[in-house]
Amino acid sequence: MPIDILMPALSPTMTEGKLAAWLVKEGDTVSSGDVIAEIETDKATMEVEAVDEGVVAKILVAEGSEGVAVNSVIARLLEEGEDASALDAPAAPSTAPAPVAAPDAAPATPSAEPQSAAPQAAAPQTLAPAPASGDKPARVFASPLARRIAADKGLDLAQVTGSGPHGRIVKADVVNLDAGAQQTAAAPSAASPSKPAPQAAASLPGVMDPRPIADAFGLEYEYEPASAMRKVIAQRLTESKQSVPHFYLTLECNIDPLLALRKQINQDSDGSYKLSVNDFIIKAAAKALQQVPAANAAWTGDGIIRYKSAHISVAVAIDGGLITPVVREAESLSLGNISNTVKDLAGRAKDGKLTPAEFQGGTFSISNLGMFGIQQFQAVINPPEGAILAVGAGEQKPVVVDGEVTVQTRMTVTLSCDHRVVDGAVGAEFLAAFKQIIEAPTRLLV
């Protein structure tokens, strides 16, 4: 019977996407693992691999189509021995890649995210109970390869629980089973509850379209339709400001010692790396979060989770929006490793080559606009994270030290806190630890 290929959900927040390109055409034969299409999500363009094998009989969604809903049929495959007349029959569910599970405490980043999207590994299989006597056996949905393996092993597919979408049996479900295991199975194991499908993006309340007024008064303008990324940014940041009780704490740091240390390290690196001020900030924030773990936390709705490591989301501006690649366990990385990691993530972010695991799952964000000369700003929290640090430019200022006026390079930082998680005292304690580390940067070398 023909197999429907469905629009996959390539991230937990994806509800629709753009079918950027087909890499196969009607009449082509595909095998499991073949790359068949490129899907553009709200974060990046990702490759999609075939899980079933067969002949591409019909492409239903043309490449370049936008707003293709997740789980809608985009193409149909014919199994071995079928001809075009089978297209009139109902199709079997496809074993296209399932929605990507969010990493533990993965944030819905207004960015973030890629490499090839691979199907998830199959969960351990359970044996389904046999139908009661006299009942009509239920139809078994399985890929052709799974059927051949089952026939070779003498397996009863009616007793195998499939891990593919809608319970479809795939190769991984039968490759490690044998007939003896089916005969000795006393009872079926409880199947793992499936993750809820991503919810459709809610419309933004209170949005007034300015175009009718502009048209009425003859105002000239150019209209640019919002990209998928821009729509997600608009939605999530609106939700953040409406649902997260923000408060802000600001202080200044003397970064003259940091600038001197950075200059010395870069001179001694022989070009193997070049540290930026932001690399020091990432490391200092991670160290401060280890000292004040109450600031490395998130609200669950009925409680607070506190993370053991500092997974720092770094805001990166790209065409059409913003993405927040994550530097994992930044407290344990050297400054050189942080520098190289950020350069790699930022470069691939701008090329749309990050995987969801690389831009989701942060625990604390940093947004640095100092390179644009911005002195101070307040950043919007990136849910479900509990705080974000906004970093301004370093400026030389007159400062009174021990009763005397001296000139220092001062950097202003503002911490935006989720008051459900980070109280004022906790936020202040974090900033004090951060300032202490930044102003004595040799601590970052040990």
Secondary structure, 3 states (H helix, E strand, C coil): CCEEEECCCCCCCCCEEEEEEECCCCCCEECCCCEEEEEECCCCEEEEECCCCEEEEEECCCCCEEEEECCCEEEEEECCCCCHHHHHCCCECCCCCCCCCCCCCCCCCCCCCCCCECCCCCCCCCECCCCCCCCCCCCCCECHHHHHHHHHHCCCHHHECCCCHHHCECHHHHCCCCHHHHHHCCCCCCCCCCCCCCCCCCCCCCCCCCHHHHHHCCCCCCCCCCCHHHHHHHHHHHHHHHHCCEEEEEEEEECHHHHHHHHHHHHHCCCCCCCCHHHHHHHHHHHHHHHCHHHCEEECCCCEEECCCCCEEECEEECCEEECCEECCHHHCCHHHHHHHHHHHHHHHHCCCCCHHHHCCCCEEEEECHHHCCCCCCCCCCCCCCEEEEEEEEEEEEEEECCEEEEEEEEEEEEEEECCCCCHHHHHHHHHHHHHHHHCHHHHHC
